[in-house]
Amino acid sequence: AMFAFDMASGEVKWDFKGKDLIKGETDGSSFPNGGLRATHTAGGYLAIDPSSPIFLRGDTIFLPSCFVSYFGHALDEKTPVHRSVQALSDQGKRLLGLLGHETEGLVANIGLEQEIFLIPRDAYHRRPDLQITGRTIMGKDAPRGQEMCDHYMAPLNAMGPALACMQEIQEECFKMGIPLKTRHREVAPNQFEFAPLFGTASTQIDNNLMVMQIIEEVAAKHGLAALLHEKPFNNVNGSGKHNNWSIATKEGAMMLNPKSLNEATGNPEAFPIVMSAIVSAIDKHGDLMRMSIASPGNDFRLGACEAPPAITSTYLGDDMTAYLDAFAAGSAAEYNPGTKTFSLGVEGLGHLSEFTVPAEDRNRTSPFPYGGARFEYRAVGSTQNVSMVNTVLNTITADAFKTVADRIEAGEKPADVARDLYNTHKRAVFNGNGYDESWPAEADKRGIWRIDSGVDAIQTLTSDKNIKLFGEQNIFTKDELEARQEVLLDHYTGTVEMEALCMIDMIKQHVLPSVKESGVGPQAELEAALPVLEDAVAAIHAAGTAEEKGALARVLRLETMMDIRETCDAAEAVVPAENWTLATYNDLLFMDMYPNPHDSF
């Protein structure tokens, strides 16, 4: 409350001082901190981030802030983002200056596409796994999934709760200064998406965190539950948060847009130099890009023909690739993206004329495709705070710009440096089908980064290469990296433990009683599964290090629990509906289809 009582008169007076907004102090030991804080060394200090708008919602002021320890270690996600933007700005300004263009610095811009599921709340309350873990750890497929391709981009059911819910989410966000530009259905039943206007990285991250909170709160008002998990349902598409990343000068020149950059610099070599540097960053630091998306939910999503595989590559398109190949071979031509003209074949009608499209197709199987003025990191998970994602993108790009600038200052010609980088690192460019079964083997032959295990990817954070990278760019100290790795591994292990314990409870309290009451189903197999799960959880607890715990948790989750799930789903297939106490996929997934069985008129 922002008031106090005058002790002399007893009257109420306002007690709100600007200095209270600027900085604060709190307990830093109660947050996941990887050992950077402890109960006897608990100080955590907050400093308001004036670059990100303050949010007013109801009677609460939300103040985007940086959070550091008594020794200056970053305890938050925001501080490293700002550090990475500073590094990107410093090195980008330096590089552009060497190319003949003076600028005050660079900014990193992002636009985040947020995918979600909306399900009936009454069914949600009959699924302990959804309530506790955010995903269904068992559940037989419904007779219908997404085979008919009739959900994606179809209009929302005007008579159902999803449309009203999404409208109110947009309204609540708009009140807070967050314009959600689009809303639409997604591929899977009951799956939807919002997308905002793009903006600076730190601001958009703060906005997205508020959007996720508002989605969950507003959904409840409409009798719905919002699921932000990457893979809440088996055998239908999961959810991502596509991170559209671009960089620009503070004066507004877009560095990934050839026309904009060429006009600003007057140097046709600037664009291929920038692109060659970024290609080198992707090839050199693909391990960090993979680490940045190693969220627990992404284990089920990457490479499943709904998200790019766990191979770090980039799609540039044939037109751009041909240009860079020619540039690397010695061409000095300016890049002017081509276009294609299409005819619908009905010009004689007089109202449908020819139209043009970009020369490049759209590759949705690439984890990091170029899109004309931006790169779209498509592999990011829907639940993620994307701070680490953008910290990595900014940092590896800053490092690449530094490499080019260092070599130019050492006497090499800028174009020669770019040609060498592109020729050395173009193996990371892949314009083909990332879902093709032959691609992983081809990627291995190329020697590019492929890390299938999220647990293994997390552990690259503290490699000698990456400690050196983040240290040189003043992003993370070694202690900060080790702390973050421990927090990420603990988060993974804790997530798996909750899922395993939930599966045990559901088998004991729901599946086995239903099987026994019905006199059908794999009772012996279900009973045998319980000690297997309990022993696996105990083994995780007994493991000595966070790395060992993470490795055991991954096996439990992706092997043991998957096998036991099949047994549970086999039981659901034979138990009569009246004896099955859990909400089924039929109950959960078809709220927004025509007709809508959940509507009451």
N, C-alpha and C positions, 0 to 999 in steps of 0.2 A: 504494500500500500504506500502511495506516495504522499503521505500526510503525517503530521505529528500533532501532539497536543501541547499548547502553550502552558507550561507548568504554573505560570502566575495566574492566568485568566481562565484556564481550562478550555479555551477555545481551540477549535481545529484549525490548523494552518497547513498550507501546501509545503511539502518538504521534498523538492525535486531539484537537484543540482546537476548542472551539465557535467561537472567533474566526475560524477558517479557513473556517467556513461563512457567515459574515456578509458578507464582502466578498472580492474577488479582483481580480487584474490579469492581462490577457493582451494578445495582439497584436490590435489593432482594425483593422489595415490589410489583413489577409488575408481579411476578410469583404467582401461587396459593401457599399460605403459611399458611393458617389456623390461621392467626393472629400473627404468629411469627415475621412478619415484617409489617411496616406501612410506609406511605409516609414520616413521620417525623423521622422514625427509619429504614432507607431503606438499610443500608449497607449489601451487600452480597459479600462474598470473595471466590475466586476460587483458588484451589491448584491442579496442574497437577497430574494425577495419572500415575506414571512411570511404573506401572505394566501392563498397557494397551497400545497397540501400537498407535502412532499418525497416523491419516489418512490424506493422501494427495489426493485431488480430484480437478482437474482443477486448479484454482488459489487460492484455499482455503485450509488452514490447519485446521483440526478438532482435538482438543486437549481434550481427555477424562479427566475430572476434577471432583474434589469434590467441593461442593458448600455449604457454611455454613454462618450463620448469625454472626453479631457482637458479639453475646453471645455464639457462638459455636454450636447453634442448626443446625441440618442437614436440609437444604432446598432442598436437592436432593434425588435421589434414590440410588446413588452410595455409599455414605458414610455409610449408614446402612448395605449395603452388605459387605463392608470391615470390619465393626465392627462385623458382624455375623461370618465371616470367622475367625477373630481373636479369638472369643469366642469358635468356633468349634475347632480350632487348640489348644488352651490352654487346654480345657477340654479333648480333644482326646489324646493329649500328656500325660496328667496326668493319664488318664485311662490306656493307653497302658503301661506306666511306671509301674503301679501297677500290670499289667499282665506279667511283665518281659521283655518288649520290649522298648528300648529307641529310640526315634525319635526326630527330630528337630521340628515336628509339622505336622499339616494336611492341605490339600487343598481341596476345594470343586470344583468338575468338573461338567459341564453341556454340553448337546448337545440339540439344539433347532430345532424342526421340524416346519417350517413355512408354513401354508396353506393359500391359497389366491384364489380369483376368478379373471379371466381376461375376460372382456366383451368388445364388440365393443364400441368405444368411441362416435360414432355418436348416438348410442342408449342411452348411458350414459347421453349425453347432453339433451336428451328428458325425463329425470327423475330427477326432482328437489329433490326428497327425497334421491336418491343416491348421488347427488352432495353435499347436505347439511348435511345429517345424516349418509351416508354410507350404508343404508339399504332401502329396499322397504317397505314403510309403508302401501302400498296397492298394489294390483296386482293379477289378476286371475291366477290360476295355468295353465301352458301350458298342452296340451294334453299328453305330455310325460315329465317324470321327470327322475328318476334314477331307474325305475322299471326293466330295462333290465340288470342292472349291467354291462353295456358295456363301461363305461367310466374309471372306476378305473383300473389303471395299463395298460390300452391299450396304444399303441404308439400314440404320439402326431401327429396330422395331419401335414405331411411334407410340404403341400402346403398352410397351414394357418399361421396366424401371431403369434400364441401362441408360437410355437416352436422357431421361430426366436427371439421373445421377451425374452424367458427364456434363450436362449443361450447368448444373449447380457447381461442379468442380471448376469449370471455366469461370463462372461468375465470382466464386470465392477467390480464385487466383487473381482475377482482374482487379478486385478490390485491394489486393496487396501489391499491385503493380507488376504482376506476372502475366503477360499476355500469352495464353495458349492458342496458337494460331490455328491449329488443325485438331480435329478429333475424328476417328474413324474406327471401323472394325478392323481386326487383324485376321490372320489365317485360321487359327483354331477357333472352335466354338467358344463363345463367351470371352474371347480375347479382343482387346481394344488398344488404341494408342492415342497419346497426346503428343504434340510437338509445339515448342515455343518459338518465338523469334530468337535469333542468335544474339550473343553479346560477349562481353569479356569473360574469360574462363572462370575467374573467382566468383563473379556475380551470378553466372549461370549455374554454377555448382550450388551456391546458396539457394537460388531459386528452385532448383530441382529437389533439394532436400525438403523445402517447404511444400512443393507440389506433392511429393510422396506422402507426406503427413496429411495433407488436405484430402487426397484421394481416399485414404483409409477412413478418415473421419466422416466425410460426406457419404461414402458408400453405406456406412452403418445407418445413416438417417433414411436411406431408401430401401432398407431391408436387404442390403447386399453386403458381401464381404469382398474386399479388394485383395487380390493376391499379387504380390510383387516378385515372388520367387521366380527364378529362371526356368524351373521345370516343375510346375505344380502337378502336372498330369502326364501319365505315360502315353507314349505313342501318338501324341499330337504335339504341335509346335510349342516350344517354350518361348520365353520372353527375353528381349534384350533391351539395351539402351544405347542406340547408335550415337557415337560421339563424333559429331562433325566438327573437325578441327581445322582452323586456318590461322594465318598470321598476316599482320598488316603493319605498316608504319604508323606512327602516331599522327601523321598527316593524312592518312587514309588510303595510301597505295596498298593494294592487295598483292602480297608477294607470291601467292599461288595462282594468280590470274595473269596470264602472259601479257594481255593488252594493258592492264593497269600498271604492271611493273615496268613494262617497256616504255610506256608514256612517262612514268615518273622518273625513271633513271636515264632515259635516252640511250640506253646501252642494251642492245639485243642479246648480249651474252649473259645478262643478269639472270634471266629466267632459267636457262639451262644450268647455270652454275648453282642456283638455289635448288633445283630439282635433283641434280646429281648429288648434292650434299645430303639431301633428305633420303635418297635411295641408299647412300652409304650408311646413314644412321640406322635405317631399318635393318640392313644386313648385319651391321656390327653389333647392334643392341637389340636384336629380336628376342633375346632371352628376357630382357626387361619389359618389352611390350607384352610378352606372354605372362610374365609375373604380374603385371598390372591388372590382368583380367582373371586372375586365379581365385575367383570367388567360389565358395562351396557349390552353389547352384550351377555354375558353369561346367562342372564335371559332367553333367548330364546333357549338356546342350552343344558343346563345341564339336563340330564335325558330324553332327547327326542330321545332315541335309536340311537343317533349319538355321544353322549358324556356321561360320567358316571353321575349318579344322584348326587344330592347335599347331599350325605351321605358320611362321611369320613371313609373309610375303606381301607384295603390293601389286595391284592392277593399275597399269597406266593407260591401257588401251593401245590398239595397233597404231593409231595416228601419232600419239605422243611418243610411243616407243620407237617408231621409225624415225621421228625427228631427233630424239636423243641419240639413237644409233648413228645417224648421219653426223650429228654434232661431234660425237666421240671420234668419228672417223676423219674429222677435219673441217666439216661444213661450218660456215659462220652465218648461215641464214637465220633470220628472225622467225620465231615460231608463231604462226597464225593458225589457230585451230580450224580444221575443216568443218564443213557442214554437208548434210545430204538433203536433197529435195525429194519429197514424197508426193506422189499423186494418188488420190483415192479412186481415180478412174471415172469420176462423175462430174468433171468440170463443165460438161455440157448443160448441167442443171442450173449453172449460174450462181450458186450460192455456196459451193464447196470448192475452194481453190487449192492449189498446191501449197505445201508448207514445208519449212525446213526444220531439221533436227540436228543435234550435235553429231559430229563424225564418230564419236565413241559410243559404244553400247553401254549397258549398265550391268556390271558383274557383281551379283549379290552373293557370290561364293568366296570372294576375296575378303580377308580380314581387314585390309586397309587400302581400299580402292581410291584412286584419284577421281574427283568428280567435277573438274572444270575450274573450280576456285578453292577447293578444299580437299582434304582427305577425310574419309568416313571410316572411323574405327568401328566396324560392325560386330566385333566379337565381344564387346563390353556387356556385362550382365545387368539385368534389369534392377536388381536390388542395390547395385553398387553406388557408393559415394565415389564419383569419378575423379576425385582429387589426385589419387596416385596415377591414374591413367594419364591425366594431363601434365602432371609433374614429370612423368617419364617422357612424354612426347616433346615437351618444351626442352627438357634437359638434353636429350640425345640430339635434338636439332641444334641447340646452342653449341654442343660439343662439335658437331659437324661443321657449323659455321666457323668455329674457332680453328679447326683444322685447316680449312681453306684459307682463312685470314693469315694464319701463321705461315703457311707456305708462300702466300703472295708476298708477305713482308720479308720472307727469306730470299726473294728474288725470282720466284717462278711466275709465269704468266697465268692470270686467272683462268683462262680457257683451258690451258694445259692441265692445271690442277683438277678442274671439273672433269675433263676427259679421262684422266687417270682414275679418279674416284668412280665414275660411272662404269668404266670398263672392268674395274676390280670388283665392283659390288652389284652389277646388274643381274647377277644370279638370283637376287631377291625379287626381281620383276617376274611375275607370272600372270599372263593374260588368259589362261585357260580356265577349265572347270575345276574349281577347288573341291567339288564333291566327287570327282572321278576317282575310282579306286586306285588308279595308277599314280596319282599325284603324290601320296606320301613316299612312295619308293623313289620317284623322280626328285622329290625334295631332299631326300637323304643323299642321293647321288650328287646333287648340287652343293651339299654341305651347308644348307641354310638351317636356321634354328627351327627345331621341331621338339617340343616338350609336351608329351601327351598327359603327363601327370601334373595336376595343379599343385600338389604337395612338392614335387620336384621343382616346379617353376618358382614357387615361393623362396626356395633355398638358393636361387641364383642371386637374390638381393645382396648377399654378403660375399659374393665372389670377389677376388682381388681386382678384377677388371672394373666391377661396378662400384666398389669402395673408392677406387681411384677416380672414376668418372664423377660420382656425386661429390667427392671431396674437392676436386679441382673446380667444379662449378659452384661450390659453396651452397649445396642443396641439403645434404645430410652428412653428419659426421659418422664415423664407424660405429660409435655407440648408438646413434639414432637408427642406423640401418639394422644393427643386431636386435634392437628393441622391436622394430617394426616386424622383422622376420618372426620373432617369437610370438608377437601378438597375432599375426596372420595364421601361424600354425596352430596356436591355441584356439583361435576362432574356428578353424576347420575341424579340429578334433572335438571341440565342444559341440559343434553342430551335429557331427556324426553320432556322438554319444546321446544327444537328445533324441535323434532319430531312432537309434537302436533301442533305447529305453521305452520310447513310444511304441515301437513295434512289439516289444515284449508285452506291454500293457494291453495293446489291442488284441493280440492273440489270446491272452488270458481272459480278458473281459468281454470280448466280442466274438472273435472267430471260433475259438474252441467251444464256448457255450452254444453257439448257433449250430455247429456241426453235431454236437452231442444231442441237442434237442431234436434235430432233424434225422439223426441216425444215418447220415450220409457224409461223405467227404473224407479227406486224408487226416483223420484224427491222430494216428500214430506219428505221422511225419511232423505234424504241428507240435505235438508234445516233445518230440526229439529236437525240434528247432530251438526251444527255449533255453536249454543249457548251452547250446552253441553260441547264442547271442550273449548270454550272461558271461560266459567264459571270455568272449572276445572283448567285452567292455572291461572286464577285470584285467585282461592283458594290457590294454591301453593304459589303465591306471598304474600298472606295475612298471611300465616302460620308463627308462631313465631320462630321456631328453625329449624336447618338443619335436625334434625331427623323427625320432623313433615312434612317438605317439602318432604323429601325422601319417607315417607310412602304414602303421597298423590300422588306423582309422580308414584310410583309403581302401584297403583290402576288405575290411568289414563292410563298407558301404557299397562298393562297386562289384563285389563278388558274393560274399556271404549273404548280405541282405537281399541282393537281387535274386539269389536262388530261393531264399525263404519266401520272398514275395510271390514267386510262381506257385508255391504251395498254397499260400493264402488266397491267391486269385483262383486257383483250382477249386478251393472250398466254396468261394462265392459263386462259382459257376453252377454248383449242384444244390446248394442250400435253397429251399423255397424262399421266395421274396418276403413272405410274412415272418420268417424266422431270422432274416438278416438285419442286424441292428444298425449297421453303418450306412450312411448315405452312399449311394452308388454313383458311378460316372453318369448314368442316365439322369440322376437327380441333380447333379452338379453342373452339367455342361450345356444344357440346351435351353437356358432361360430366355435367350434373345432370338430364338428361332420362331418361325410362323407355323402353326399357332403357338402361343406362349402358355404352357400349362400352369405357370406360376402367377399369372394375372387373375385377379378377381374382378368381376364386373357387377 
